[in-house]
């Protein structure tokens, strides 16, 4: 019986697994331990350095791909072979350099063989290997610290996160390159999740840079199936998923009100209402659908903090929902976050929107608003709040952020779906909290 291509691949995979198990059984205990520590037997193809001569290797891949492990193993191997190696370990901050590159689960101390484990001197920001090789820790937020030191090799982690204020990221990179003058073949490894920030775009466009990448699922053997399923469920099919999971560099759309870079810069860790620093108000913005079979019902929860800033807490939007279902979702979001008001657009359905919401929860405080301008025009002043750093996102909101990045200056929408319902709900909530009418000072005559 002829087998399908998939059946043949499964059969071949099982055969290879049996051969590997049989081979390991023939090894001594010491040999098996050595094989388990051998990086080449554990790494997947995307974690190995590219062939050929290169001075800069940009490993740009999805989260969980194993970028940190690849970087630590590369540094560890070259330090063991080269006693004269002088290595720069550069991260967004010194704290991240220490916590991730040195002391992390996949950091340099963890991957080093016992007899080759380096000594870490935190006070000197220095790693020393038994053969004399050394590595120093640097923060990209302090570009001047890289002016002067000389290096033979460097590992730059999460380049896309490097501080861009005052052009610090570019300055740090330039100072590092000017110091790569030791040895006959200086090399830099950059490990990062793709984000279309200027420095990443600069490296990708440089023909001398060797660019490799991959997806989160390439490292599936070392990741929890529950984690992979949760990531696919939350981010699958979204532009953010293409960036964070598939390792794709998403270039910004010209004229978009929001950019991926802007949204990454405003990111906080997910939090609950009780963890916020004394929110003065919490509002649920709602963009009701025209029908149960059409667009989603946008439901976004936003808080106003005492310092006048906004924090996006949750995207509770529902798709293809009946009026009763989306009204219950609104009521549930308001109760879960202890909201003091629900702001709902009433252009489609008018008073019916308020009636449906109150039927779900008679005590729900509802404010109906009417749109006199298009969605993009309403979004422009809200986008300005982001530009000035007054709004933060408490976590990743993939579908909401895809819609935000699809709103274009000039009145068009170039995002997923027919309408930016989630983004419109966000705009209503932030407009209520931060763009309310203010009383203007009056000048009166003393005559």
Order of alpha helices (4+ residues) and beta strands (2+ residues): alpha-alpha-alpha-beta-alpha-beta-alpha-beta-beta-beta-beta-alpha-beta-alpha-beta-alpha-alpha-alpha-beta-beta-beta-beta-alpha-beta-alpha-beta-alpha-beta-alpha-beta-beta-alpha
